[in-house]
Amino acid sequence: MPKMKTNSSAKKRYKFTGTGKAKRAFAKKSHILTKKTTKNKRNLRGTTVIDKTNMIGLKRLMPYGGK
């Protein structure tokens, strides 16, 4: 059986931690920033861990990522 391909858009959006959890950036941070408050934009910085219900689909998109 041939190797599975990793989804290119997923590998750009998600990184895996050492324990196998996936990190993602917050949405709504790319454009139309003038109407968002400074506090809102500040809170959109950084990363968060994705929910475990979404890990099933991510494992299908990135078969060799994580543990």
C-alpha positions in Angstrom: 0.0 0.0 0.0 1.4 3.4 -0.9 2.1 6.1 1.6 -0.8 8.5 2.5 -0.4 12.1 1.5 -0.5 14.8 4.1 -3.0 17.6 3.4 -1.0 20.7 2.5 -3.4 23.2 4.0 -3.6 21.3 7.3 0.2 21.1 7.7 0.4 24.9 7.3 -2.3 25.5 10.0 -1.5 23.0 12.7 1.5 22.1 14.7 1.8 19.2 17.1 3.0 19.4 20.7 5.3 16.8 22.2 2.4 14.9 23.7 0.5 14.7 20.4 -2.0 17.5 20.9 -2.5 19.9 18.0 -2.0 23.7 18.3 -3.8 26.2 16.1 -4.0 30.0 15.8 -7.1 32.0 16.5 -9.4 33.0 13.7 -10.5 36.5 12.7 -7.1 38.1 12.9 -6.2 38.6 9.2 -8.2 41.6 7.9 -10.9 44.1 8.9 -8.9 44.9 12.0 -9.9 48.6 12.3 -13.3 47.8 13.9 -11.9 45.3 16.4 -10.8 46.6 19.7 -7.2 46.5 20.8 -8.1 44.1 23.6 -9.8 41.8 21.2 -6.8 41.8 18.8 -4.5 41.2 21.7 -6.5 38.2 22.9 -6.4 36.7 19.4 -2.6 36.4 19.5 -0.9 33.2 20.4 -2.2 29.7 20.0 -4.6 27.2 21.6 -5.0 23.5 21.6 -7.8 22.1 19.3 -10.7 20.2 20.7 -10.5 16.4 20.9 -13.6 16.1 18.8 -11.7 17.7 15.9 -8.6 15.5 16.4 -10.3 12.6 14.5 -10.6 14.6 11.3 -7.1 16.1 11.7 -5.6 12.6 12.1 -7.1 11.8 8.7 -5.6 15.0 7.1 -2.2 14.5 8.8 -1.6 10.8 9.1 2.1 11.2 10.1 1.7 14.1 12.5 1.7 13.8 16.2 1.7 10.5 18.1 
